Amino acid sequence: MRELLGHQSGINRDGADSDYWQQLAAFPDRETLLDFCRAEAVYGPNEHFKYSNMGYGLLGLIVEAASGRSYPDYVAEHLTGPLGLENLGPELPAERENELATGHSARLAARDERRPLPSSDTRALAAATGFYGTAEDLTRFWAAHAYGEGTLLSDASKRLMGREETRLTKPSPRGYGLGLILTEVGGRTLVGHSGGFPGHITQSWLDPRTGLAVSVLSNALGAPSTEWATNLVRLIDLAQRAPTKAQADAPGVALDRFTGRYAGLWGLTDLVDLGGRLVSLYPSGDPEATLSELTVLDDLTLATSPEAGFGSVGEPFHFQRGENGRVQSYRQGGGRAWPLADYRALHGLD
């Protein structure tokens, strides 16, 4: 079982015919799953890390055999029930189909339209890939794996799950424990997992020492859910920084006099009250890579933090306001930007 949990069994990933992932066939039933698993192993046990949905399908069958319960019933009794999670579980009940977000295909080229995809019954692979859920319930589920929270597991079990069994270098350096991906973000050691399903890509992270849990669910193949979830953790850490001395000594002008999303020909800039600090950010990629600390000089002027860079570093923001005090535009580095709604209206983008 440990080899299955850590993807060290060497059995094939998805069976001899995995067109069910492309919705060209039904997901395997119990007998088909067992037939796939009886095929010659790709590697010997503990020879290589080899991710296997077949292995987790087998674990689901083991749970059923050991408990005498169906897998969905066991999950409801021992996992989601004790946590009061009504929107998380294996195999969505038919009466709740209308609540499911419609999945969409990947874009093979930028001009392509995404195709809506029907939902799939995962049958014997429910333990590997068949869960439905909301981000709220998923974060509550992951938070129950924080140290000191004993509803589901002992801390000893959590540490065993989170102990690195394998070190991976592709697609990025990370570890794998027992059912958990392990990564470092800033000063945090995170555990969690990604998820892929026809039409959906997800990522959840937990800091087991603090209980911080983040889940991102997308309903489009190719969505950068892992990047989004990881950058949310980075953004939370940025929000916890103390104001600079210049920010702390600034005039008492309300920060929301400046905050908002601004647009120009070259893209978007967000001016954000981040934990009591005014900062500028570009809404893409690692937030720390584009963050600039801003200091209020007066109701029309912001100073930027002194730093090296290719942009207009060190140059102030000069705001233009209407009679009601609302921002009409600002200039920074000579370039002008407008509130997003105004920019869209100005260029007929709505």
GUZA-440243 format. One record per residue (C-alpha): residue number from 1; x, y, z. Coordinates in nm, 4 decimals. Each point is the difference from the previous one (the first is absolute). Layout:
+-------+----------+----------+----------+
! lumti !        u !        v !        w !
+-------+----------+----------+----------+
!   NUM !        X !        Y !        Z !
...
+-------+----------+----------+----------+
***
This chain:
+-------+----------+----------+----------+
! lumti !        u !        v !        w !
+-------+----------+----------+----------+
!     1 !   0.0000 !   0.0000 !   0.0000 !
!     2 !   0.2861 !   0.2381 !   0.0751 !
!     3 !   0.1380 !  -0.0578 !  -0.3500 !
!     4 !  -0.3408 !   0.0885 !  -0.1455 !
!     5 !  -0.0337 !   0.3106 !   0.2189 !
!     6 !   0.3452 !   0.1247 !  -0.0997 !
!     7 !  -0.0308 !  -0.0976 !  -0.3695 !
!     8 !   0.2853 !  -0.2479 !   0.0348 !
!     9 !  -0.1839 !  -0.3170 !  -0.1081 !
!    10 !   0.1146 !   0.0191 !  -0.3628 !
!    11 !  -0.3425 !  -0.0826 !  -0.1461 !
!    12 !  -0.1266 !   0.1876 !  -0.3039 !
!    13 !  -0.1480 !   0.3453 !   0.0335 !
!    14 !  -0.3437 !  -0.0207 !  -0.1632 !
!    15 !  -0.0404 !  -0.3481 !  -0.1460 !
!    16 !   0.0445 !  -0.1434 !  -0.3475 !
!    17 !  -0.2823 !   0.2138 !  -0.1399 !
!    18 !  -0.0338 !   0.3398 !   0.1662 !
!    19 !  -0.2182 !   0.1723 !  -0.2571 !
!    20 !  -0.2444 !   0.0627 !   0.2839 !
!    21 !   0.2192 !   0.3034 !   0.0755 !
!    22 !  -0.1031 !   0.1360 !  -0.3407 !
!    23 !  -0.3655 !  -0.0957 !   0.0561 !
!    24 !   0.0203 !  -0.2571 !  -0.2809 !
!    25 !  -0.0796 !  -0.2898 !   0.2347 !
!    26 !  -0.1451 !  -0.0645 !   0.3436 !
!    27 !   0.2249 !   0.0039 !   0.3061 !
!    28 !   0.0957 !  -0.3548 !   0.1042 !
!    29 !  -0.2268 !  -0.2054 !   0.2204 !
!    30 !   0.1369 !  -0.2241 !   0.2740 !
!    31 !   0.0852 !  -0.2961 !  -0.2238 !
!    32 !   0.1586 !   0.2159 !  -0.2696 !
!    33 !   0.2080 !   0.1786 !   0.2637 !
!    34 !   0.1251 !  -0.3332 !   0.1354 !
!    35 !   0.0794 !  -0.1226 !  -0.3525 !
!    36 !   0.2027 !   0.3154 !  -0.0673 !
!    37 !   0.1903 !  -0.0487 !   0.3262 !
!    38 !   0.0801 !  -0.3645 !  -0.0787 !
!    39 !   0.1987 !   0.1079 !  -0.3045 !
!    40 !   0.3784 !  -0.0239 !   0.0209 !
!    41 !   0.1382 !   0.2744 !   0.2228 !
!    42 !   0.1947 !   0.2791 !  -0.1662 !
!    43 !   0.2570 !   0.0112 !   0.2835 !
!    44 !   0.0809 !  -0.2160 !   0.2963 !
!    45 !  -0.1310 !   0.1094 !   0.3422 !
!    46 !   0.1896 !   0.3005 !   0.1395 !
!    47 !   0.2136 !   0.0193 !  -0.3153 !
!    48 !  -0.1356 !   0.3374 !  -0.1173 !
!    49 !  -0.2708 !   0.2463 !   0.0921 !
!    50 !  -0.2749 !  -0.0640 !  -0.2550 !
!    51 !  -0.3303 !   0.1756 !   0.0481 !
!    52 !  -0.2863 !  -0.2460 !  -0.0305 !
!    53 !  -0.3729 !   0.0609 !   0.0068 !
!    54 !  -0.0373 !  -0.3774 !  -0.0198 !
!    55 !   0.1793 !  -0.0211 !   0.3338 !
!    56 !  -0.2414 !   0.2382 !   0.1671 !
!    57 !  -0.2927 !  -0.1835 !  -0.1552 !
!    58 !   0.1343 !  -0.3130 !   0.1697 !
!    59 !   0.0224 !   0.1879 !   0.3295 !
!    60 !  -0.3691 !   0.0843 !  -0.0342 !
!    61 !  -0.0794 !  -0.3693 !  -0.0452 !
!    62 !   0.2130 !  -0.0815 !   0.3067 !
!    63 !  -0.1993 !   0.2506 !   0.2071 !
!    64 !  -0.3229 !  -0.1677 !  -0.1121 !
!    65 !   0.1299 !  -0.3510 !   0.0759 !
!    66 !   0.1377 !   0.0938 !   0.3420 !
!    67 !  -0.3022 !   0.2026 !   0.1120 !
!    68 !  -0.2832 !  -0.1934 !  -0.1610 !
!    69 !  -0.1366 !   0.3351 !  -0.1192 !
!    70 !  -0.0178 !   0.1644 !  -0.3393 !
!    71 !   0.2739 !   0.2559 !  -0.0562 !
!    72 !  -0.2432 !   0.2983 !  -0.0071 !
!    73 !  -0.1653 !  -0.1189 !   0.3228 !
!    74 !   0.3366 !  -0.0436 !   0.1708 !
!    75 !   0.1097 !   0.3508 !  -0.1007 !
!    76 !  -0.3262 !   0.1498 !   0.1255 !
!    77 !   0.0280 !  -0.1779 !   0.3362 !
!    78 !   0.3707 !   0.0506 !   0.0702 !
!    79 !   0.1105 !   0.3103 !  -0.1924 !
!    80 !  -0.2606 !   0.2473 !  -0.1183 !
!    81 !  -0.2596 !  -0.0787 !   0.2683 !
!    82 !   0.2194 !   0.0759 !   0.3041 !
!    83 !   0.1021 !   0.3306 !  -0.1615 !
!    84 !  -0.3557 !   0.0978 !  -0.0942 !
!    85 !   0.0882 !   0.0269 !  -0.3697 !
!    86 !  -0.3165 !  -0.0154 !  -0.2083 !
!    87 !   0.1610 !   0.0995 !  -0.3306 !
!    88 !   0.2885 !  -0.2465 !  -0.0189 !
!    89 !  -0.0034 !  -0.3675 !  -0.0861 !
!    90 !   0.0585 !  -0.2736 !  -0.2583 !
!    91 !  -0.2454 !  -0.0187 !  -0.2899 !
!    92 !  -0.2477 !   0.2855 !  -0.0197 !
!    93 !  -0.3579 !  -0.1161 !   0.0709 !
!    94 !  -0.2189 !   0.0183 !  -0.3108 !
!    95 !  -0.2390 !   0.2443 !   0.1682 !
!    96 !   0.2860 !   0.2512 !   0.0375 !
!    97 !   0.1211 !  -0.0091 !  -0.3622 !
!    98 !  -0.1455 !   0.3465 !  -0.0624 !
!    99 !   0.2377 !   0.1426 !   0.2642 !
!   100 !   0.3137 !  -0.1215 !  -0.1766 !
!   101 !   0.2160 !   0.2556 !  -0.1788 !
!   102 !   0.0248 !  -0.0911 !  -0.3682 !
!   103 !   0.3511 !  -0.1038 !  -0.0985 !
!   104 !   0.1642 !   0.1287 !  -0.3176 !
!   105 !   0.2604 !  -0.1317 !  -0.2420 !
!   106 !   0.3508 !   0.1351 !  -0.0408 !
!   107 !   0.0841 !   0.2563 !  -0.2662 !
!   108 !   0.2343 !  -0.1447 !  -0.2611 !
!   109 !   0.0537 !   0.3500 !  -0.1405 !
!   110 !  -0.0761 !   0.3443 !   0.1407 !
!   111 !  -0.2849 !   0.0508 !  -0.2478 !
!   112 !  -0.1756 !  -0.3237 !   0.0986 !
!   113 !  -0.3321 !   0.0002 !   0.1814 !
!   114 !  -0.0168 !  -0.2277 !   0.3021 !
!   115 !  -0.2507 !  -0.2842 !  -0.0308 !
!   116 !  -0.2326 !  -0.0743 !   0.2930 !
!   117 !   0.0440 !  -0.3559 !   0.1245 !
!   118 !  -0.2507 !  -0.2299 !   0.1703 !
!   119 !   0.0723 !  -0.1446 !   0.3423 !
!   120 !   0.1275 !  -0.3580 !   0.0293 !
!   121 !  -0.0778 !  -0.2827 !   0.2419 !
!   122 !   0.3399 !  -0.1223 !   0.1238 !
!   123 !  -0.1355 !  -0.3343 !   0.1260 !
!   124 !   0.2872 !  -0.2110 !   0.1435 !
!   125 !   0.2415 !   0.2953 !  -0.0207 !
!   126 !  -0.2008 !   0.2156 !   0.2407 !
!   127 !   0.2776 !  -0.0276 !   0.2600 !
!   128 !   0.2545 !   0.1279 !  -0.2516 !
!   129 !  -0.1853 !   0.2753 !  -0.1808 !
!   130 !  -0.3723 !   0.0029 !   0.0673 !
!   131 !  -0.0556 !   0.2676 !   0.2649 !
!   132 !  -0.2258 !   0.3025 !  -0.0348 !
!   133 !   0.0387 !   0.2991 !   0.2294 !
!   134 !   0.0104 !   0.3718 !   0.0635 !
!   135 !   0.3087 !   0.2032 !   0.0845 !
!   136 !  -0.1528 !   0.0784 !   0.3402 !
!   137 !  -0.0507 !  -0.3642 !   0.0954 !
!   138 !   0.3394 !  -0.0982 !  -0.1393 !
!   139 !   0.1797 !   0.2586 !   0.2108 !
!   140 !  -0.1868 !  -0.1268 !   0.3061 !
!   141 !   0.1012 !  -0.3554 !  -0.0891 !
!   142 !   0.3655 !   0.0975 !  -0.0404 !
!   143 !  -0.0018 !   0.2093 !   0.3171 !
!   144 !  -0.0982 !  -0.3177 !   0.1872 !
!   145 !   0.3458 !  -0.1336 !  -0.0941 !
!   146 !   0.1779 !   0.2761 !   0.1940 !
!   147 !   0.2053 !  -0.1072 !   0.2998 !
!   148 !  -0.2027 !   0.0096 !   0.3197 !
!   149 !  -0.3329 !  -0.0625 !  -0.1771 !
!   150 !  -0.1055 !  -0.3506 !   0.0969 !
!   151 !  -0.3390 !  -0.0485 !  -0.1651 !
!   152 !   0.1268 !  -0.2265 !  -0.2784 !
!   153 !   0.3592 !  -0.1043 !   0.0669 !
!   154 !   0.2646 !   0.0022 !   0.2693 !
!   155 !   0.2971 !   0.2317 !  -0.0403 !
!   156 !   0.2196 !  -0.3090 !  -0.0326 !
!   157 !  -0.1997 !  -0.1124 !  -0.3034 !
!   158 !   0.0143 !   0.3468 !  -0.1547 !
!   159 !   0.3761 !   0.0128 !   0.0402 !
!   160 !   0.0315 !  -0.3424 !  -0.1597 !
!   161 !  -0.2111 !   0.1132 !  -0.2958 !
!   162 !   0.2056 !   0.3173 !  -0.0341 !
!   163 !   0.3410 !  -0.1638 !   0.0246 !
!   164 !   0.1802 !   0.0136 !  -0.3333 !
!   165 !   0.0116 !  -0.3424 !  -0.1644 !
!   166 !   0.1091 !   0.1272 !  -0.3418 !
!   167 !   0.1776 !   0.3106 !  -0.1312 !
!   168 !  -0.1179 !   0.1074 !  -0.3468 !
!   169 !   0.1630 !   0.2521 !  -0.2331 !
!   170 !  -0.2600 !   0.0210 !  -0.2793 !
!   171 !  -0.2008 !   0.2083 !  -0.0734 !
!   172 !   0.1435 !   0.1838 !   0.3031 !
!   173 !   0.1925 !  -0.1071 !   0.3121 !
!   174 !  -0.2370 !  -0.1493 !   0.2569 !
!   175 !  -0.0449 !  -0.3022 !   0.2179 !
!   176 !  -0.2645 !  -0.2682 !   0.0416 !
!   177 !  -0.1049 !  -0.1684 !   0.3216 !
!   178 !  -0.2954 !  -0.2340 !   0.0479 !
!   179 !  -0.2732 !   0.1572 !  -0.2111 !
!   180 !   0.1476 !   0.3478 !   0.0374 !
!   181 !   0.2066 !   0.2291 !  -0.2203 !
!   182 !   0.2569 !   0.1943 !   0.2046 !
!   183 !   0.1414 !   0.3401 !  -0.0922 !
!   184 !   0.1685 !   0.3075 !   0.1466 !
!   185 !  -0.1545 !   0.3456 !  -0.0435 !
!   186 !   0.1851 !   0.2800 !   0.1718 !
!   187 !   0.0712 !  -0.1264 !   0.3496 !
!   188 !  -0.2901 !  -0.2456 !  -0.0031 !
!   189 !   0.0074 !  -0.3749 !  -0.0575 !
!   190 !  -0.3299 !  -0.0791 !  -0.1705 !
!   191 !  -0.1805 !  -0.3281 !  -0.0607 !
!   192 !  -0.2864 !  -0.0480 !  -0.2408 !
!   193 !  -0.0952 !  -0.1345 !  -0.3384 !
!   194 !  -0.0995 !   0.0999 !  -0.3485 !
!   195 !  -0.2985 !  -0.1475 !  -0.1798 !
!   196 !  -0.0791 !  -0.0624 !  -0.3644 !
!   197 !  -0.3320 !  -0.1125 !  -0.1466 !
!   198 !  -0.1633 !   0.0417 !  -0.3429 !
!   199 !  -0.0763 !   0.3733 !  -0.0002 !
!   200 !   0.1481 !   0.0846 !   0.3397 !
!   201 !   0.3403 !   0.0777 !   0.1587 !
!   202 !   0.0449 !   0.0590 !   0.3748 !
!   203 !   0.2632 !   0.0595 !   0.2662 !
!   204 !  -0.0127 !   0.0036 !   0.3788 !
!   205 !   0.2799 !   0.0897 !   0.2425 !
!   206 !   0.0233 !  -0.0216 !   0.3786 !
!   207 !   0.2579 !   0.1338 !   0.2412 !
!   208 !  -0.0431 !  -0.2673 !   0.2698 !
!   209 !   0.1784 !   0.2098 !   0.2623 !
!   210 !  -0.2276 !   0.3049 !  -0.0267 !
!   211 !  -0.3184 !  -0.1526 !  -0.1445 !
!   212 !   0.0017 !   0.2302 !  -0.3035 !
!   213 !  -0.1863 !  -0.1790 !  -0.2807 !
!   214 !  -0.0538 !   0.1200 !  -0.3572 !
!   215 !  -0.2040 !  -0.1701 !  -0.2742 !
!   216 !  -0.0414 !   0.1090 !  -0.3607 !
!   217 !  -0.2557 !  -0.1771 !  -0.2193 !
!   218 !  -0.0229 !   0.0770 !  -0.3715 !
!   219 !  -0.2416 !  -0.1300 !  -0.2618 !
!   220 !   0.2335 !   0.0142 !  -0.3002 !
!   221 !   0.2833 !  -0.2275 !  -0.1058 !
!   222 !   0.3300 !   0.1840 !  -0.0129 !
!   223 !  -0.0945 !   0.2394 !   0.2808 !
!   224 !   0.3066 !   0.0842 !   0.2158 !
!   225 !  -0.1634 !  -0.1055 !   0.3268 !
!   226 !   0.3297 !  -0.0994 !   0.1625 !
!   227 !   0.1533 !   0.3375 !  -0.0832 !
!   228 !  -0.3066 !   0.1823 !   0.1319 !
!   229 !  -0.0124 !  -0.1964 !   0.3266 !
!   230 !   0.3740 !   0.0404 !   0.0580 !
!   231 !  -0.0135 !   0.3722 !  -0.0697 !
!   232 !  -0.2953 !   0.0384 !   0.2375 !
!   233 !   0.2244 !  -0.1351 !   0.2763 !
!   234 !   0.2705 !   0.2478 !  -0.1026 !
!   235 !  -0.2556 !   0.2828 !  -0.0010 !
!   236 !  -0.1165 !  -0.0910 !   0.3511 !
!   237 !   0.3603 !   0.0084 !   0.1192 !
!   238 !   0.0523 !   0.3397 !  -0.1631 !
!   239 !  -0.3110 !   0.1327 !   0.1767 !
!   240 !   0.1494 !  -0.0935 !   0.3369 !
!   241 !   0.3048 !   0.2212 !  -0.0384 !
!   242 !   0.0234 !   0.3091 !   0.2180 !
!   243 !  -0.0289 !   0.3453 !  -0.1641 !
!   244 !   0.3255 !   0.1725 !  -0.0885 !
!   245 !   0.1043 !   0.2948 !   0.2164 !
!   246 !  -0.0953 !   0.2397 !  -0.2806 !
!   247 !  -0.3455 !  -0.1588 !  -0.0237 !
!   248 !  -0.0460 !   0.0126 !   0.3766 !
!   249 !   0.0954 !   0.3697 !   0.0073 !
!   250 !  -0.2161 !   0.0952 !  -0.3018 !
!   251 !  -0.2873 !   0.2533 !   0.0225 !
!   252 !  -0.3300 !  -0.1438 !   0.1149 !
!   253 !  -0.1612 !  -0.0240 !  -0.3450 !
!   254 !  -0.2284 !  -0.3031 !  -0.0360 !
!   255 !   0.1666 !  -0.2604 !  -0.2207 !
!   256 !  -0.3271 !  -0.0758 !  -0.1775 !
!   257 !   0.0274 !   0.3445 !  -0.1584 !
!   258 !   0.2564 !  -0.1631 !  -0.2314 !
!   259 !  -0.0826 !  -0.3702 !  -0.0171 !
!   260 !  -0.1448 !  -0.1608 !  -0.3105 !
!   261 !   0.0790 !  -0.1729 !  -0.3275 !
!   262 !   0.1431 !   0.2315 !  -0.2635 !
!   263 !   0.0520 !  -0.0607 !  -0.3718 !
!   264 !   0.2027 !   0.1345 !  -0.2891 !
!   265 !   0.1090 !  -0.1269 !  -0.3394 !
!   266 !   0.2688 !  -0.2189 !   0.1559 !
!   267 !  -0.2233 !  -0.1736 !   0.2524 !
!   268 !  -0.1267 !   0.0139 !   0.3562 !
!   269 !   0.1373 !   0.1325 !   0.3277 !
!   270 !  -0.1622 !  -0.0605 !   0.3383 !
!   271 !   0.0430 !   0.2486 !   0.2839 !
!   272 !  -0.0842 !  -0.2020 !   0.3089 !
!   273 !  -0.0365 !   0.0485 !   0.3742 !
!   274 !   0.2021 !  -0.3049 !   0.1011 !
!   275 !  -0.0199 !  -0.0452 !   0.3744 !
!   276 !   0.0013 !   0.3758 !   0.0610 !
!   277 !   0.2728 !   0.0710 !  -0.2573 !
!   278 !  -0.0631 !   0.1590 !  -0.3383 !
!   279 !   0.1733 !  -0.1933 !  -0.2784 !
!   280 !  -0.0098 !  -0.0288 !  -0.3773 !
!   281 !  -0.0218 !  -0.3435 !  -0.1623 !
!   282 !  -0.0415 !  -0.1462 !  -0.3458 !
!   283 !  -0.2755 !  -0.2662 !   0.0092 !
!   284 !   0.2117 !  -0.2814 !  -0.1434 !
!   285 !   0.2756 !  -0.2321 !   0.1163 !
!   286 !   0.1814 !   0.0188 !   0.3316 !
!   287 !  -0.1403 !   0.3045 !   0.1854 !
!   288 !   0.3294 !   0.0701 !   0.1744 !
!   289 !   0.1784 !   0.0351 !  -0.3345 !
!   290 !  -0.2132 !   0.3018 !  -0.0980 !
!   291 !  -0.0846 !   0.1500 !   0.3403 !
!   292 !   0.1039 !   0.3581 !   0.0729 !
!   293 !  -0.0567 !   0.1651 !   0.3369 !
!   294 !  -0.1789 !   0.3365 !  -0.0274 !
!   295 !  -0.0039 !   0.2868 !   0.2480 !
!   296 !  -0.2697 !   0.2696 !   0.0159 !
!   297 !   0.1460 !   0.3501 !  -0.0336 !
!   298 !  -0.3344 !   0.1769 !  -0.0340 !
!   299 !  -0.3455 !  -0.0606 !  -0.1491 !
!   300 !   0.1379 !   0.0173 !  -0.3552 !
!   301 !   0.3491 !  -0.1471 !   0.0288 !
!   302 !   0.1570 !  -0.3345 !   0.0843 !
!   303 !   0.3711 !  -0.0663 !   0.0351 !
!   304 !   0.1455 !  -0.3313 !  -0.1158 !
!   305 !   0.2569 !  -0.1992 !   0.1919 !
!   306 !   0.3623 !   0.0589 !  -0.1056 !
!   307 !   0.1138 !  -0.3105 !  -0.1857 !
!   308 !   0.1721 !  -0.1171 !  -0.3165 !
!   309 !  -0.2097 !  -0.1080 !  -0.2957 !
!   310 !  -0.0881 !   0.0258 !  -0.3684 !
!   311 !  -0.3258 !   0.1876 !   0.0586 !
!   312 !  -0.0615 !   0.3531 !   0.1246 !
!   313 !   0.1476 !  -0.0767 !   0.3409 !
!   314 !   0.0336 !   0.2939 !   0.2364 !
!   315 !  -0.2396 !   0.2179 !  -0.2009 !
!   316 !  -0.3123 !   0.1226 !   0.1856 !
!   317 !  -0.3659 !  -0.0569 !  -0.0814 !
!   318 !  -0.1917 !   0.3226 !  -0.0742 !
!   319 !  -0.3796 !  -0.0311 !   0.0225 !
!   320 !  -0.2725 !   0.2011 !  -0.1678 !
!   321 !  -0.3332 !   0.0071 !   0.1825 !
!   322 !  -0.3460 !   0.1220 !  -0.0938 !
!   323 !  -0.2093 !   0.2400 !   0.2055 !
!   324 !  -0.1345 !  -0.2920 !   0.2046 !
!   325 !   0.3548 !  -0.1101 !   0.0839 !
!   326 !  -0.0175 !  -0.3109 !  -0.2175 !
!   327 !   0.3196 !  -0.0931 !  -0.1840 !
!   328 !  -0.0224 !   0.0856 !  -0.3702 !
!   329 !   0.3540 !  -0.1112 !  -0.0889 !
!   330 !   0.3574 !   0.0004 !   0.1203 !
!   331 !   0.3421 !   0.0494 !  -0.1557 !
!   332 !   0.3056 !  -0.1947 !   0.1017 !
!   333 !   0.3228 !   0.0091 !  -0.1948 !
!   334 !  -0.1765 !   0.2333 !  -0.2422 !
!   335 !  -0.2511 !  -0.2691 !  -0.0960 !
!   336 !  -0.3682 !   0.0374 !   0.0711 !
!   337 !  -0.2422 !  -0.2606 !   0.1351 !
!   338 !  -0.3744 !   0.0115 !   0.0627 !
!   339 !  -0.2396 !  -0.1923 !   0.2251 !
!   340 !  -0.0748 !  -0.3210 !  -0.1893 !
!   341 !  -0.3689 !   0.0740 !  -0.0624 !
!   342 !   0.0866 !   0.3459 !  -0.1340 !
!   343 !   0.2700 !  -0.1388 !  -0.2282 !
!   344 !  -0.2369 !  -0.2614 !  -0.1419 !
!   345 !  -0.2666 !   0.2649 !  -0.0624 !
!   346 !   0.2549 !   0.2371 !  -0.1556 !
!   347 !   0.1029 !  -0.2629 !  -0.2547 !
!   348 !  -0.3410 !  -0.1613 !  -0.0564 !
!   349 !   0.1036 !  -0.3307 !   0.1531 !
!   350 !  -0.3358 !  -0.0753 !   0.1637 !
+-------+----------+----------+----------+
***
